[in-house]
Amino acid sequence: MTDELGLRERKKQRTRAAISAAAIGLFLERGFDAVGVAEVARVADVSKRTLFAYFPTKEDLVLHRFADHETDAADVVRGRAPRQGALGALREAFLRGLDRREPVTGLCDEPAVLAVFRLVTGTPALAARLAEFSGAGEAALAAALAEAGVPPLDAGLAAAQIAAVRRTLATANMDAVVAGVPAARRHPEAVAAAERAFHLLASGVGFP
């Protein structure tokens, strides 16, 4: 039974990836607004109903790659080392992400990732939808901080600040690489900006 469930899940993942790949290919070729969901479903060889079962909105066809990381900050707080501060763990995780050129940090100039960055930044509907994804991640982070002993109100305020900082840093990096700055050249500035941002957070927010 476990093998059957594993096979079913892998099949779902392959279907999801195939639908997204078909959509992004069409969007990059002709533009997000010029391609309809019905055409994506046809190219991906699935029904519209199946497509919407995997991706509730047209924007999600592109932005699920960002949405899949919306609880990363909360996971870092919950998985931090004993006696390590939550903010220190988040800072280290972000810096590791920069070193690894993780797309979620905005510091990735791989052609395929860069193409998606350009698509997102050049499409108002996608940019607006991307901003919405921060809400669920912020709520998850607030819950994780509360579990760590931060009073609920303080946890919510801290999560909002942290989410804003991470988003601002990632957007600045994304804008730079989309403008043609190689990730390797941007890296020192990105690290300095992250260090400065987390220092400012530490100066104004108390953590356990």
Secondary structure as the mmCIF struct_conf table of DSSP 4:
data_model
#
loop_
_struct_conf.conf_type_id
_struct_conf.id
_struct_conf.beg_label_comp_id
_struct_conf.beg_label_asym_id
_struct_conf.beg_label_seq_id
_struct_conf.end_label_comp_id
_struct_conf.end_label_asym_id
_struct_conf.end_label_seq_id
HELX_RH_AL_P HELX_RH_AL_P1 THR A 2 ARG A 30
HELX_RH_3T_P HELX_RH_3T_P1 PHE A 32 ALA A 34
HELX_RH_AL_P HELX_RH_AL_P2 VAL A 37 ALA A 44
TURN_TY1_P TURN_TY1_P1 ASP A 45 ASP A 45
BEND BEND1 VAL A 46 VAL A 46
HELX_RH_AL_P HELX_RH_AL_P3 LYS A 48 TYR A 54
BEND BEND2 PRO A 56 THR A 57
TURN_TY1_P TURN_TY1_P2 LYS A 58 GLU A 59
HELX_RH_AL_P HELX_RH_AL_P4 ASP A 60 ALA A 67
TURN_TY1_P TURN_TY1_P3 ASP A 68 THR A 71
HELX_RH_AL_P HELX_RH_AL_P5 ASP A 72 ARG A 78
TURN_TY1_P TURN_TY1_P4 GLY A 79 GLY A 79
HELX_LH_PP_P HELX_LH_PP_P1 ARG A 80 ALA A 81
TURN_TY1_P TURN_TY1_P5 PRO A 82 ARG A 83
HELX_RH_AL_P HELX_RH_AL_P6 ALA A 86 ASP A 99
TURN_TY1_P TURN_TY1_P6 ARG A 100 ARG A 101
HELX_RH_3T_P HELX_RH_3T_P2 PRO A 103 THR A 105
TURN_TY1_P TURN_TY1_P7 GLY A 106 GLY A 106
HELX_RH_AL_P HELX_RH_AL_P7 PRO A 111 THR A 121
TURN_TY1_P TURN_TY1_P8 GLY A 122 GLY A 122
HELX_RH_AL_P HELX_RH_AL_P8 PRO A 124 GLU A 147
TURN_TY1_P TURN_TY1_P9 ALA A 148 GLY A 149
HELX_RH_AL_P HELX_RH_AL_P9 PRO A 152 VAL A 178
TURN_TY1_P TURN_TY1_P10 ALA A 179 GLY A 180
HELX_RH_AL_P HELX_RH_AL_P10 ALA A 183 GLY A 204
#
